[in-house]
Amino acid sequence: MKTDFAGFPAELDIFFRGLEKHNNREWFQRRKAIYEEKVKAPMYTLIEAINRRMLRFAPDYVTDPGKAVYRIYRDTRFSANKAPYKTHQAALFYPRNLEKNSCAGLFFAVSHKGVEIAGGLYMPSAGQLSAVRAHIAANHEKFRRIVTGRRLGSLLGELQGERLTRAPKGFAPGHPALDLLRYKQWLIYRTFEPELAASPEILDALLIRFRALTPMVEFLNEPLAALKRSNEILL
């Protein structure tokens, strides 16, 4: 089967296995060229291939590779873990009218441990959390149909994320969507075997799941886009 991406080279697995054991600047600098050529460059190629296909079902989520790819360097300022590098390469596709990491998106990561494919809203601010909960409360039947869809469940599983133990402030304990409103993040994800990264099948595996995740991601972004517009008007 013809594909736009042949798979990541074997050096990806070797690189991340080594980085996990020797997560320090000296080790990384000696192998930076390997990272650039065998991990980062193929990642850009894969993202470009995804973008071409997403024009058919999620054109607003087409994202420039330079913006989609997360830096491999960790922010250690507020972390007890001072290891300077991430042991995976990840990317996020998000709508052009919102900001990266401030909205719901389509995500994937590759490493020697597996290929993670995910979608949803990871770290909303307090204002965003309130907006999303209000949107779910007003449209809970629609959201429930989306997140419990048979195809989405078979491809990636059930809704996941951190949850409150009680009803969030402003919502009655008997609300019919309480189980959905208690979430502090709304995510659906699954990790696949690492062999998928080296296979041409990774492109279709990502696209099939991104297509299934898109209705949930778009639903979550509706109140965030409205919130952004209202904030801009106030400014």
N, CA and C atoms as a LAMMPS dump frame, in Angstrom:
ITEM: TIMESTEP
0
ITEM: NUMBER OF ATOMS
705
ITEM: BOX BOUNDS ff ff ff
-5.0000000000000000e+02 5.0000000000000000e+02
-5.0000000000000000e+02 5.0000000000000000e+02
-5.0000000000000000e+02 5.0000000000000000e+02
ITEM: ATOMS id mol type element x y z
1 1 1 N 0.845 -1.192 0
2 1 2 C 0 0 0
3 1 3 C 0.884 1.246 0
4 2 1 N 0.606 2.153 -0.908
5 2 2 C 1.387 3.373 -1
6 2 3 C 1.073 4.275 0.181
7 3 1 N 2.105 4.882 0.761
8 3 2 C 1.912 5.769 1.898
9 3 3 C 2.82 6.973 1.769
10 4 1 N 2.441 8.053 2.454
11 4 2 C 3.266 9.261 2.451
12 4 3 C 4.369 9.198 3.484
13 5 1 N 4.394 8.133 4.288
14 5 2 C 5.384 8.025 5.356
15 5 3 C 5.768 6.568 5.523
16 6 1 N 7.06 6.296 5.473
17 6 2 C 7.538 4.908 5.504
18 6 3 C 7.751 4.37 6.905
19 7 1 N 7.603 5.221 7.93
20 7 2 C 7.875 4.801 9.295
21 7 3 C 9.164 5.415 9.81
22 8 1 N 9.289 5.479 11.119
23 8 2 C 10.512 6.009 11.717
24 8 3 C 11.647 4.995 11.577
25 9 1 N 12.874 5.474 11.411
26 9 2 C 14.01 4.556 11.31
27 9 3 C 14.312 3.887 12.647
28 10 1 N 15.069 2.804 12.595
29 10 2 C 15.403 2.043 13.803
30 10 3 C 16.156 2.882 14.816
31 11 1 N 16.821 3.92 14.353
32 11 2 C 17.599 4.765 15.264
33 11 3 C 16.734 5.456 16.314
34 12 1 N 15.445 5.631 16.036
35 12 2 C 14.571 6.245 17.042
36 12 3 C 14.539 5.412 18.308
37 13 1 N 14.332 4.121 18.159
38 13 2 C 14.288 3.215 19.309
39 13 3 C 15.62 3.227 20.056
40 14 1 N 16.704 3.16 19.317
41 14 2 C 18.04 3.144 19.927
42 14 3 C 18.306 4.454 20.66
43 15 1 N 17.936 5.571 20.028
44 15 2 C 18.19 6.88 20.628
45 15 3 C 17.458 7.043 21.954
46 16 1 N 16.17 6.735 21.98
47 16 2 C 15.403 6.953 23.203
48 16 3 C 15.759 5.96 24.305
49 17 1 N 16.147 4.745 23.951
50 17 2 C 16.616 3.806 24.967
51 17 3 C 17.89 4.344 25.631
52 18 1 N 18.78 4.892 24.818
53 18 2 C 20.001 5.46 25.359
54 18 3 C 19.736 6.701 26.184
55 19 1 N 18.832 7.56 25.706
56 19 2 C 18.53 8.795 26.42
57 19 3 C 17.901 8.503 27.779
58 20 1 N 17.102 7.46 27.86
59 20 2 C 16.496 7.109 29.14
60 20 3 C 17.559 6.719 30.169
61 21 1 N 18.622 6.092 29.714
62 21 2 C 19.702 5.673 30.614
63 21 3 C 20.694 6.796 30.897
64 22 1 N 20.861 7.701 29.939
65 22 2 C 21.889 8.738 30.062
66 22 3 C 21.268 10.1 29.768
67 23 1 N 20.338 10.502 30.619
68 23 2 C 19.61 11.749 30.378
69 23 3 C 20.421 12.929 30.906
70 24 1 N 21.423 13.306 30.119
71 24 2 C 22.271 14.431 30.489
72 24 3 C 22.739 15.147 29.223
73 25 1 N 23.204 16.367 29.383
74 25 2 C 23.546 17.205 28.237
75 25 3 C 24.71 16.634 27.437
76 26 1 N 25.713 16.105 28.103
77 26 2 C 26.885 15.586 27.4
78 26 3 C 26.496 14.452 26.458
79 27 1 N 25.703 13.506 26.961
80 27 2 C 25.276 12.381 26.122
81 27 3 C 24.451 12.886 24.947
82 28 1 N 23.512 13.792 25.206
83 28 2 C 22.624 14.276 24.156
84 28 3 C 23.389 15.048 23.09
85 29 1 N 24.298 15.91 23.502
86 29 2 C 25.023 16.732 22.535
87 29 3 C 25.83 15.883 21.566
88 30 1 N 26.379 14.788 22.045
89 30 2 C 27.155 13.904 21.18
90 30 3 C 26.268 13.199 20.15
91 31 1 N 25.001 13.131 20.447
92 31 2 C 24.072 12.411 19.558
93 31 3 C 22.979 13.32 19.022
94 32 1 N 23.189 14.612 19.109
95 32 2 C 22.174 15.557 18.654
96 32 3 C 21.886 15.401 17.158
97 33 1 N 22.908 15.116 16.379
98 33 2 C 22.706 14.94 14.939
99 33 3 C 21.8 13.735 14.659
100 34 1 N 21.947 12.683 15.453
101 34 2 C 21.075 11.511 15.305
102 34 3 C 19.636 11.9 15.609
103 35 1 N 19.464 12.654 16.68
104 35 2 C 18.113 13.113 17.039
105 35 3 C 17.503 13.945 15.915
106 36 1 N 18.276 14.884 15.392
107 36 2 C 17.758 15.78 14.359
108 36 3 C 17.386 15.022 13.083
109 37 1 N 18.221 14.046 12.68
110 37 2 C 18.048 13.361 11.404
111 37 3 C 17.11 12.155 11.477
112 38 1 N 17.132 11.449 12.609
113 38 2 C 16.411 10.183 12.694
114 38 3 C 15.129 10.257 13.538
115 39 1 N 14.95 11.336 14.281
116 39 2 C 13.745 11.49 15.1
117 39 3 C 12.957 12.729 14.663
118 40 1 N 13.582 13.892 14.759
119 40 2 C 12.87 15.144 14.493
120 40 3 C 12.483 15.298 13.021
121 41 1 N 13.41 15.03 12.106
122 41 2 C 13.112 15.185 10.677
123 41 3 C 11.987 14.247 10.227
124 42 1 N 12.027 12.949 10.578
125 42 2 C 10.899 12.079 10.216
126 42 3 C 9.583 12.526 10.866
127 43 1 N 9.679 13.084 12.071
128 43 2 C 8.482 13.581 12.745
129 43 3 C 7.834 14.692 11.915
130 44 1 N 8.641 15.587 11.39
131 44 2 C 8.122 16.653 10.54
132 44 3 C 7.478 16.08 9.274
133 45 1 N 8.122 15.072 8.698
134 45 2 C 7.579 14.44 7.49
135 45 3 C 6.226 13.8 7.77
136 46 1 N 6.116 13.134 8.913
137 46 2 C 4.849 12.502 9.289
138 46 3 C 3.758 13.553 9.509
139 47 1 N 4.095 14.638 10.16
140 47 2 C 3.115 15.693 10.411
141 47 3 C 2.624 16.297 9.099
142 48 1 N 3.527 16.501 8.164
143 48 2 C 3.123 17.041 6.86
144 48 3 C 2.163 16.085 6.148
145 49 1 N 2.433 14.783 6.27
146 49 2 C 1.539 13.79 5.658
147 49 3 C 0.17 13.8 6.339
148 50 1 N 0.151 13.928 7.665
149 50 2 C -1.108 14.013 8.409
150 50 3 C -1.882 15.253 7.987
151 51 1 N -1.188 16.369 7.885
152 51 2 C -1.839 17.623 7.497
153 51 3 C -2.547 17.498 6.15
154 52 1 N -1.885 16.846 5.204
155 52 2 C -2.499 16.711 3.872
156 52 3 C -3.798 15.919 3.949
157 53 1 N -3.826 14.902 4.78
158 53 2 C -5.038 14.081 4.905
159 53 3 C -6.107 14.772 5.76
160 54 1 N -5.681 15.544 6.768
161 54 2 C -6.652 16.191 7.643
162 54 3 C -7.42 17.303 6.951
163 55 1 N -6.931 17.761 5.83
164 55 2 C -7.678 18.755 5.061
165 55 3 C -9.065 18.251 4.707
166 56 1 N -9.231 16.912 4.675
167 56 2 C -10.499 16.31 4.29
168 56 3 C -11.511 16.292 5.432
169 57 1 N -11.044 16.234 6.689
170 57 2 C -12 16.087 7.786
171 57 3 C -11.777 17.051 8.952
172 58 1 N -10.617 17.683 9.045
173 58 2 C -10.361 18.636 10.13
174 58 3 C -9.427 19.735 9.645
175 59 1 N -9.842 20.502 8.618
176 59 2 C -8.945 21.499 8.03
177 59 3 C -8.473 22.564 9.01
178 60 1 N -9.301 22.905 9.993
179 60 2 C -8.909 23.928 10.96
180 60 3 C -7.804 23.45 11.902
181 61 1 N -7.544 22.139 11.9
182 61 2 C -6.541 21.577 12.807
183 61 3 C -5.208 21.306 12.11
184 62 1 N -5.117 21.642 10.859
185 62 2 C -3.838 21.534 10.151
186 62 3 C -2.857 22.503 10.822
187 63 1 N -1.71 21.967 11.251
188 63 2 C -0.769 22.744 12.055
189 63 3 C 0.632 22.651 11.477
190 64 1 N 1.295 23.774 11.364
191 64 2 C 2.668 23.79 10.88
192 64 3 C 3.54 22.888 11.754
193 65 1 N 4.384 22.022 11.167
194 65 2 C 5.203 21.109 11.958
195 65 3 C 6.036 21.811 13.035
196 66 1 N 6.549 22.994 12.697
197 66 2 C 7.357 23.716 13.66
198 66 3 C 6.585 24.134 14.898
199 67 1 N 5.264 24.295 14.753
200 67 2 C 4.414 24.648 15.885
201 67 3 C 3.813 23.412 16.543
202 68 1 N 3.605 22.373 15.754
203 68 2 C 2.981 21.162 16.283
204 68 3 C 3.913 20.387 17.203
205 69 1 N 5.189 20.299 16.839
206 69 2 C 6.14 19.464 17.575
207 69 3 C 6.541 20.115 18.899
208 70 1 N 6.503 19.324 19.956
209 70 2 C 6.979 19.796 21.252
210 70 3 C 8.504 19.707 21.314
211 71 1 N 9.098 20.667 21.986
212 71 2 C 10.543 20.635 22.202
213 71 3 C 10.919 19.411 23.035
214 72 1 N 12.079 18.859 22.776
215 72 2 C 12.546 17.714 23.55
216 72 3 C 13.117 18.142 24.896
217 73 1 N 13.349 19.428 25.041
218 73 2 C 13.921 19.947 26.285
219 73 3 C 12.829 20.105 27.34
220 74 1 N 13.072 19.588 28.524
221 74 2 C 12.114 19.688 29.613
222 74 3 C 12.257 21.02 30.35
223 75 1 N 11.152 21.529 30.853
224 75 2 C 11.172 22.694 31.746
225 75 3 C 11.296 22.16 33.163
226 76 1 N 12.466 22.285 33.741
227 76 2 C 12.74 21.688 35.055
228 76 3 C 12.629 22.69 36.196
229 77 1 N 12.191 23.899 35.91
230 77 2 C 12.192 24.95 36.933
231 77 3 C 11.355 24.593 38.155
232 78 1 N 10.211 23.972 37.945
233 78 2 C 9.303 23.68 39.046
234 78 3 C 9.117 22.176 39.245
235 79 1 N 10.087 21.419 38.8
236 79 2 C 9.993 19.961 38.893
237 79 3 C 11.128 19.39 39.737
238 80 1 N 10.791 18.381 40.54
239 80 2 C 11.824 17.696 41.317
240 80 3 C 12.713 16.86 40.406
241 81 1 N 12.166 16.465 39.261
242 81 2 C 12.927 15.71 38.272
243 81 3 C 13.722 16.69 37.411
244 82 1 N 15.026 16.673 37.533
245 82 2 C 15.879 17.634 36.828
246 82 3 C 16.474 17.064 35.539
247 83 1 N 15.989 15.899 35.093
248 83 2 C 16.457 15.362 33.818
249 83 3 C 16.132 16.375 32.725
250 84 1 N 17.108 16.763 31.898
251 84 2 C 16.896 17.87 30.957
252 84 3 C 16.099 17.53 29.696
253 85 1 N 15.905 16.242 29.392
254 85 2 C 15.278 15.888 28.116
255 85 3 C 14.08 14.951 28.302
256 86 1 N 13.092 15.113 27.444
257 86 2 C 11.972 14.187 27.402
258 86 3 C 12.413 12.919 26.679
259 87 1 N 11.869 11.8 27.067
260 87 2 C 12.249 10.534 26.435
261 87 3 C 11.198 10.087 25.425
262 88 1 N 10.603 11.05 24.742
263 88 2 C 9.674 10.795 23.65
264 88 3 C 9.648 12.032 22.767
265 89 1 N 9.082 11.891 21.584
266 89 2 C 8.85 13.027 20.696
267 89 3 C 7.354 13.122 20.464
268 90 1 N 6.792 14.31 20.687
269 90 2 C 5.343 14.452 20.64
270 90 3 C 4.931 15.634 19.773
271 91 1 N 3.666 15.605 19.346
272 91 2 C 3.117 16.696 18.536
273 91 3 C 1.647 16.887 18.872
274 92 1 N 1.176 18.122 18.701
275 92 2 C -0.215 18.464 18.966
276 92 3 C -0.782 19.246 17.79
277 93 1 N -1.961 18.839 17.319
278 93 2 C -2.686 19.549 16.27
279 93 3 C -3.831 20.303 16.94
280 94 1 N -3.905 21.597 16.708
281 94 2 C -4.893 22.427 17.392
282 94 3 C -5.45 23.461 16.421
283 95 1 N -6.646 24 16.688
284 95 2 C -7.28 24.925 15.743
285 95 3 C -6.539 26.252 15.655
286 96 1 N -6.534 26.828 14.491
287 96 2 C -5.757 28.046 14.252
288 96 3 C -6.293 29.255 14.998
289 97 1 N -7.561 29.215 15.433
290 97 2 C -8.112 30.36 16.153
291 97 3 C -7.876 30.289 17.659
292 98 1 N -7.189 29.233 18.133
293 98 2 C -6.87 29.091 19.548
294 98 3 C -5.364 28.856 19.702
295 99 1 N -4.909 28.859 20.954
296 99 2 C -3.48 28.755 21.217
297 99 3 C -3.117 27.353 21.692
298 100 1 N -1.929 26.917 21.304
299 100 2 C -1.432 25.603 21.709
300 100 3 C -1.42 25.487 23.229
301 101 1 N -1.842 24.336 23.719
302 101 2 C -1.887 24.031 25.153
303 101 3 C -2.958 24.822 25.895
304 102 1 N -3.789 25.578 25.18
305 102 2 C -4.892 26.31 25.799
306 102 3 C -6.218 25.93 25.153
307 103 1 N -6.26 24.735 24.598
308 103 2 C -7.473 24.279 23.923
309 103 3 C -7.407 22.762 23.802
310 104 1 N -8.471 22.187 23.296
311 104 2 C -8.47 20.754 23.014
312 104 3 C -7.744 20.504 21.7
313 105 1 N -7.092 19.35 21.594
314 105 2 C -6.345 19.058 20.387
315 105 3 C -6.189 17.577 20.136
316 106 1 N -5.515 17.265 19.045
317 106 2 C -5.2 15.888 18.646
318 106 3 C -3.713 15.684 18.858
319 107 1 N -3.349 14.641 19.572
320 107 2 C -1.978 14.473 20.07
321 107 3 C -1.442 13.088 19.714
322 108 1 N -0.144 13.026 19.453
323 108 2 C 0.507 11.717 19.404
324 108 3 C 1.957 11.852 19.84
325 109 1 N 2.508 10.764 20.323
326 109 2 C 3.902 10.729 20.776
327 109 3 C 4.508 9.39 20.412
328 110 1 N 5.794 9.409 20.076
329 110 2 C 6.516 8.175 19.751
330 110 3 C 7.737 8.057 20.645
331 111 1 N 8.061 6.826 21
332 111 2 C 9.246 6.553 21.803
333 111 3 C 9.57 5.075 21.684
334 112 1 N 10.587 4.64 22.415
335 112 2 C 10.948 3.225 22.433
336 112 3 C 9.923 2.395 23.206
337 113 1 N 9.019 3.066 23.925
338 113 2 C 8.036 2.358 24.741
339 113 3 C 6.687 2.2 24.046
340 114 1 N 6.445 2.984 22.996
341 114 2 C 5.176 2.853 22.307
342 114 3 C 4.778 4.099 21.558
343 115 1 N 3.604 4.018 20.952
344 115 2 C 3.013 5.148 20.23
345 115 3 C 1.717 5.508 20.94
346 116 1 N 1.667 6.715 21.498
347 116 2 C 0.459 7.171 22.171
348 116 3 C -0.351 8.044 21.22
349 117 1 N -1.641 7.775 21.133
350 117 2 C -2.555 8.563 20.311
351 117 3 C -3.664 9.057 21.228
352 118 1 N -3.939 10.371 21.182
353 118 2 C -4.869 10.942 22.149
354 118 3 C -5.59 12.143 21.575
355 119 1 N -6.66 12.5 22.254
356 119 2 C -7.383 13.719 21.926
357 119 3 C -8.106 14.214 23.154
358 120 1 N -8.326 15.532 23.2
359 120 2 C -9.067 16.085 24.322
360 120 3 C -8.465 17.351 24.865
361 121 1 N -8.887 17.686 26.081
362 121 2 C -8.466 18.909 26.764
363 121 3 C -7.691 18.512 28.004
364 122 1 N -6.432 18.926 28.079
365 122 2 C -5.515 18.417 29.098
366 122 3 C -5.423 19.3 30.338
367 123 1 N -5.116 20.598 30.171
368 123 2 C -4.895 21.461 31.328
369 123 3 C -5.646 22.794 31.172
370 124 1 N -6.956 22.784 31.276
371 124 2 C -7.703 24.04 31.143
372 124 3 C -7.49 24.946 32.344
373 125 1 N -7.531 26.259 32.105
374 125 2 C -7.483 27.225 33.194
375 125 3 C -8.818 27.191 33.932
376 126 1 N -8.905 27.907 35.049
377 126 2 C -10.149 27.924 35.82
378 126 3 C -11.3 28.464 34.983
379 127 1 N -11.044 29.537 34.225
380 127 2 C -12.087 30.104 33.379
381 127 3 C -12.501 29.164 32.271
382 128 1 N -11.543 28.477 31.67
383 128 2 C -11.844 27.526 30.609
384 128 3 C -12.624 26.333 31.152
385 129 1 N -12.242 25.885 32.338
386 129 2 C -12.92 24.753 32.963
387 129 3 C -14.394 25.076 33.2
388 130 1 N -14.666 26.278 33.686
389 130 2 C -16.05 26.697 33.92
390 130 3 C -16.832 26.763 32.613
391 131 1 N -16.193 27.302 31.572
392 131 2 C -16.859 27.427 30.274
393 131 3 C -17.187 26.061 29.685
394 132 1 N -16.259 25.13 29.785
395 132 2 C -16.485 23.79 29.234
396 132 3 C -17.574 23.072 30.02
397 133 1 N -17.555 23.184 31.335
398 133 2 C -18.59 22.521 32.141
399 133 3 C -19.972 23.08 31.823
400 134 1 N -20.065 24.393 31.64
401 134 2 C -21.356 24.99 31.292
402 134 3 C -21.825 24.487 29.932
403 135 1 N -20.896 24.338 29.007
404 135 2 C -21.234 23.849 27.666
405 135 3 C -21.697 22.395 27.718
406 136 1 N -21.018 21.593 28.521
407 136 2 C -21.421 20.192 28.669
408 136 3 C -22.788 20.109 29.333
409 137 1 N -22.995 20.911 30.377
410 137 2 C -24.28 20.876 31.091
411 137 3 C -25.444 21.199 30.159
412 138 1 N -25.224 22.135 29.252
413 138 2 C -26.286 22.55 28.33
414 138 3 C -26.457 21.61 27.151
415 139 1 N -25.446 20.791 26.898
416 139 2 C -25.473 19.907 25.716
417 139 3 C -25.001 18.502 26.077
418 140 1 N -25.363 18.055 27.272
419 140 2 C -24.775 16.812 27.784
420 140 3 C -25.183 15.573 26.986
421 141 1 N -26.377 15.567 26.438
422 141 2 C -26.793 14.389 25.67
423 141 3 C -25.936 14.24 24.416
424 142 1 N -25.662 15.355 23.754
425 142 2 C -24.811 15.324 22.566
426 142 3 C -23.397 14.878 22.92
427 143 1 N -22.846 15.445 23.991
428 143 2 C -21.477 15.098 24.38
429 143 3 C -21.38 13.628 24.773
430 144 1 N -22.378 13.137 25.462
431 144 2 C -22.35 11.731 25.87
432 144 3 C -22.387 10.806 24.648
433 145 1 N -23.185 11.175 23.657
434 145 2 C -23.225 10.36 22.439
435 145 3 C -21.846 10.336 21.768
436 146 1 N -21.167 11.466 21.776
437 146 2 C -19.85 11.55 21.134
438 146 3 C -18.847 10.66 21.85
439 147 1 N -18.741 10.821 23.166
440 147 2 C -17.662 10.136 23.9
441 147 3 C -17.955 8.664 24.15
442 148 1 N -19.199 8.242 23.961
443 148 2 C -19.517 6.827 24.139
444 148 3 C -19.787 6.132 22.81
445 149 1 N -19.437 6.803 21.716
446 149 2 C -19.654 6.203 20.405
447 149 3 C -18.913 4.888 20.252
448 150 1 N -19.538 3.945 19.583
449 150 2 C -18.963 2.596 19.457
450 150 3 C -17.627 2.607 18.736
451 151 1 N -17.536 3.383 17.655
452 151 2 C -16.289 3.391 16.881
453 151 3 C -15.15 4.02 17.679
454 152 1 N -15.421 5.138 18.327
455 152 2 C -14.397 5.783 19.139
456 152 3 C -13.942 4.854 20.256
457 153 1 N -14.877 4.184 20.884
458 153 2 C -14.53 3.263 21.963
459 153 3 C -13.681 2.096 21.487
460 154 1 N -14.011 1.552 20.316
461 154 2 C -13.249 0.41 19.807
462 154 3 C -11.832 0.814 19.393
463 155 1 N -11.68 2.058 18.949
464 155 2 C -10.37 2.512 18.489
465 155 3 C -9.47 2.996 19.62
466 156 1 N -10.079 3.615 20.646
467 156 2 C -9.252 4.261 21.67
468 156 3 C -9.707 4.022 23.111
469 157 1 N -10.927 3.606 23.315
470 157 2 C -11.362 3.356 24.681
471 157 3 C -12.284 4.429 25.221
472 158 1 N -12.399 4.468 26.549
473 158 2 C -13.356 5.331 27.224
474 158 3 C -12.746 6.674 27.604
475 159 1 N -13.628 7.611 27.964
476 159 2 C -13.218 8.928 28.449
477 159 3 C -12.414 8.778 29.728
478 160 1 N -11.315 9.522 29.81
479 160 2 C -10.439 9.468 30.971
480 160 3 C -10.075 10.885 31.408
481 161 1 N -9.391 10.989 32.544
482 161 2 C -8.961 12.282 33.046
483 161 3 C -9.192 12.409 34.543
484 162 1 N -8.529 13.375 35.17
485 162 2 C -8.713 13.633 36.595
486 162 3 C -10.139 14.108 36.849
487 163 1 N -10.666 13.701 38.033
488 163 2 C -12.053 14.046 38.357
489 163 3 C -12.188 14.518 39.794
490 164 1 N -13.171 15.357 40.027
491 164 2 C -13.537 15.737 41.38
492 164 3 C -14.283 14.578 42.033
493 165 1 N -14.259 14.536 43.347
494 165 2 C -15.014 13.499 44.052
495 165 3 C -16.465 13.911 44.262
496 166 1 N -16.727 15.236 44.146
497 166 2 C -18.076 15.747 44.352
498 166 3 C -18.502 16.584 43.143
499 167 1 N -19.724 17.059 43.205
500 167 2 C -20.225 17.933 42.145
501 167 3 C -19.422 19.229 42.135
502 168 1 N -19.044 19.728 40.974
503 168 2 C -18.33 21.006 40.933
504 168 3 C -19.228 22.143 41.395
505 169 1 N -18.612 23.207 41.856
506 169 2 C -19.356 24.359 42.367
507 169 3 C -20.304 24.899 41.299
508 170 1 N -21.547 25.132 41.708
509 170 2 C -22.542 25.676 40.787
510 170 3 C -23.413 24.624 40.128
511 171 1 N -23.13 23.341 40.379
512 171 2 C -23.914 22.266 39.762
513 171 3 C -24.505 21.376 40.85
514 172 1 N -25.776 21.028 40.685
515 172 2 C -26.472 20.221 41.684
516 172 3 C -25.957 18.79 41.678
517 173 1 N -25.891 18.165 42.845
518 173 2 C -25.449 16.762 42.917
519 173 3 C -26.298 15.818 42.077
520 174 1 N -27.527 16.231 41.774
521 174 2 C -28.406 15.375 40.983
522 174 3 C -28.417 15.692 39.511
523 175 1 N -27.485 16.5 39.045
524 175 2 C -27.458 16.865 37.625
525 175 3 C -27.295 15.607 36.765
526 176 1 N -28.061 15.473 35.678
527 176 2 C -27.985 14.256 34.851
528 176 3 C -26.631 14.033 34.186
529 177 1 N -25.796 15.078 34.121
530 177 2 C -24.471 14.928 33.508
531 177 3 C -23.365 15.045 34.552
532 178 1 N -23.687 14.757 35.805
533 178 2 C -22.697 14.933 36.876
534 178 3 C -21.419 14.139 36.617
535 179 1 N -21.565 12.935 36.077
536 179 2 C -20.38 12.112 35.818
537 179 3 C -19.446 12.784 34.819
538 180 1 N -19.998 13.545 33.874
539 180 2 C -19.182 14.255 32.886
540 180 3 C -18.663 15.584 33.436
541 181 1 N -19.432 16.226 34.296
542 181 2 C -19.061 17.528 34.844
543 181 3 C -17.971 17.431 35.902
544 182 1 N -17.836 16.274 36.521
545 182 2 C -16.817 16.109 37.564
546 182 3 C -15.403 16.073 36.999
547 183 1 N -15.271 15.872 35.705
548 183 2 C -13.934 15.836 35.109
549 183 3 C -13.268 17.209 35.194
550 184 1 N -11.952 17.184 35.394
551 184 2 C -11.128 18.393 35.33
552 184 3 C -10.335 18.436 34.029
553 185 1 N -10.338 17.335 33.335
554 185 2 C -9.754 17.219 31.999
555 185 3 C -10.522 16.111 31.285
556 186 1 N -10.677 16.271 29.983
557 186 2 C -11.455 15.301 29.204
558 186 3 C -10.535 14.73 28.135
559 187 1 N -10.16 13.466 28.295
560 187 2 C -9.162 12.85 27.424
561 187 3 C -9.598 11.45 27.017
562 188 1 N -9.263 11.099 25.792
563 188 2 C -9.39 9.713 25.34
564 188 3 C -8.067 9.358 24.677
565 189 1 N -7.46 8.264 25.114
566 189 2 C -6.139 7.931 24.585
567 189 3 C -5.837 6.441 24.748
568 190 1 N -4.86 6.024 23.97
569 190 2 C -4.394 4.638 24.043
570 190 3 C -2.942 4.592 23.581
571 191 1 N -2.174 3.705 24.181
572 191 2 C -0.783 3.519 23.786
573 191 3 C -0.653 2.202 23.026
574 192 1 N -0.011 2.254 21.869
575 192 2 C 0.163 1.094 21.003
576 192 3 C 1.603 0.596 21.053
577 193 1 N 1.823 -0.6 20.576
578 193 2 C 3.146 -1.211 20.623
579 193 3 C 4.18 -0.351 19.885
580 194 1 N 5.422 -0.33 20.372
581 194 2 C 6.457 0.521 19.76
582 194 3 C 6.748 0.18 18.301
583 195 1 N 6.464 -1.06 17.895
584 195 2 C 6.718 -1.456 16.507
585 195 3 C 5.918 -0.624 15.508
586 196 1 N 4.808 -0.055 15.965
587 196 2 C 3.99 0.752 15.064
588 196 3 C 4.765 1.959 14.546
589 197 1 N 5.657 2.521 15.354
590 197 2 C 6.408 3.714 14.945
591 197 3 C 7.249 3.45 13.701
592 198 1 N 7.783 2.247 13.571
593 198 2 C 8.659 1.919 12.447
594 198 3 C 7.892 1.447 11.214
595 199 1 N 6.579 1.364 11.334
596 199 2 C 5.765 0.821 10.252
597 199 3 C 5.096 1.924 9.437
598 200 1 N 4.932 1.721 8.133
599 200 2 C 4.15 2.676 7.327
600 200 3 C 2.707 2.786 7.796
601 201 1 N 2.241 1.803 8.556
602 201 2 C 0.863 1.794 9.035
603 201 3 C 0.589 2.876 10.066
604 202 1 N 1.649 3.491 10.601
605 202 2 C 1.441 4.512 11.629
606 202 3 C 0.609 5.678 11.099
607 203 1 N 0.785 6.034 9.842
608 203 2 C 0.04 7.164 9.284
609 203 3 C -1.458 6.9 9.313
610 204 1 N -1.887 5.764 8.787
611 204 2 C -3.315 5.454 8.785
612 204 3 C -3.837 5.226 10.199
613 205 1 N -3.013 4.638 11.073
614 205 2 C -3.428 4.423 12.461
615 205 3 C -3.739 5.749 13.147
616 206 1 N -2.921 6.75 12.888
617 206 2 C -3.148 8.078 13.455
618 206 3 C -4.379 8.729 12.843
619 207 1 N -4.491 8.679 11.532
620 207 2 C -5.581 9.371 10.848
621 207 3 C -6.948 8.795 11.193
622 208 1 N -7.051 7.492 11.267
623 208 2 C -8.323 6.846 11.617
624 208 3 C -8.785 7.301 12.992
625 209 1 N -7.834 7.383 13.926
626 209 2 C -8.183 7.764 15.296
627 209 3 C -8.389 9.272 15.442
628 210 1 N -7.629 10.049 14.712
629 210 2 C -7.852 11.497 14.735
630 210 3 C -9.245 11.834 14.186
631 211 1 N -9.643 11.139 13.139
632 211 2 C -10.971 11.376 12.577
633 211 3 C -12.049 11.048 13.609
634 212 1 N -11.871 9.945 14.333
635 212 2 C -12.85 9.552 15.345
636 212 3 C -12.863 10.507 16.531
637 213 1 N -11.72 11.105 16.841
638 213 2 C -11.604 12.022 17.983
639 213 3 C -12.091 13.44 17.664
640 214 1 N -12.121 13.801 16.409
641 214 2 C -12.407 15.184 16.031
642 214 3 C -13.731 15.717 16.576
643 215 1 N -14.849 14.982 16.535
644 215 2 C -16.093 15.538 17.085
645 215 3 C -15.981 15.906 18.563
646 216 1 N -15.288 15.093 19.365
647 216 2 C -15.118 15.414 20.778
648 216 3 C -14.265 16.66 20.954
649 217 1 N -13.166 16.732 20.215
650 217 2 C -12.261 17.869 20.322
651 217 3 C -12.958 19.155 19.894
652 218 1 N -13.719 19.097 18.817
653 218 2 C -14.434 20.29 18.359
654 218 3 C -15.493 20.725 19.366
655 219 1 N -16.184 19.764 19.97
656 219 2 C -17.181 20.086 20.996
657 219 3 C -16.523 20.84 22.148
658 220 1 N -15.392 20.356 22.62
659 220 2 C -14.697 20.983 23.747
660 220 3 C -14.154 22.363 23.387
661 221 1 N -13.83 22.568 22.129
662 221 2 C -13.28 23.854 21.719
663 221 3 C -14.339 24.922 21.467
664 222 1 N -15.585 24.522 21.288
665 222 2 C -16.65 25.505 21.043
666 222 3 C -16.73 26.546 22.155
667 223 1 N -16.813 26.148 23.436
668 223 2 C -16.882 27.177 24.494
669 223 3 C -15.568 27.923 24.672
670 224 1 N -14.449 27.295 24.339
671 224 2 C -13.155 27.969 24.482
672 224 3 C -12.995 29.064 23.435
673 225 1 N -13.484 28.809 22.232
674 225 2 C -13.449 29.834 21.189
675 225 3 C -14.36 30.995 21.563
676 226 1 N -15.542 30.687 22.11
677 226 2 C -16.472 31.736 22.53
678 226 3 C -15.884 32.55 23.672
679 227 1 N -15.214 31.862 24.593
680 227 2 C -14.578 32.555 25.716
681 227 3 C -13.477 33.483 25.23
682 228 1 N -12.711 33.039 24.275
683 228 2 C -11.64 33.876 23.738
684 228 3 C -12.209 35.111 23.057
685 229 1 N -13.288 34.939 22.293
686 229 2 C -13.907 36.081 21.617
687 229 3 C -14.434 37.105 22.614
688 230 1 N -15.063 36.629 23.682
689 230 2 C -15.604 37.55 24.685
690 230 3 C -14.486 38.287 25.403
691 231 1 N -13.386 37.61 25.668
692 231 2 C -12.232 38.264 26.315
693 231 3 C -11.623 39.321 25.411
694 232 1 N -11.594 39.039 24.118
695 232 2 C -11.043 40.006 23.169
696 232 3 C -11.924 41.249 23.079
697 233 1 N -13.228 41.065 23.188
698 233 2 C -14.15 42.198 23.151
699 233 3 C -13.936 43.084 24.378
700 234 1 N -13.717 42.444 25.518
701 234 2 C -13.494 43.189 26.76
702 234 3 C -12.213 43.99 26.715
703 235 1 N -11.216 43.456 25.973
704 235 2 C -9.957 44.184 25.857
705 235 3 C -10.103 45.378 24.918
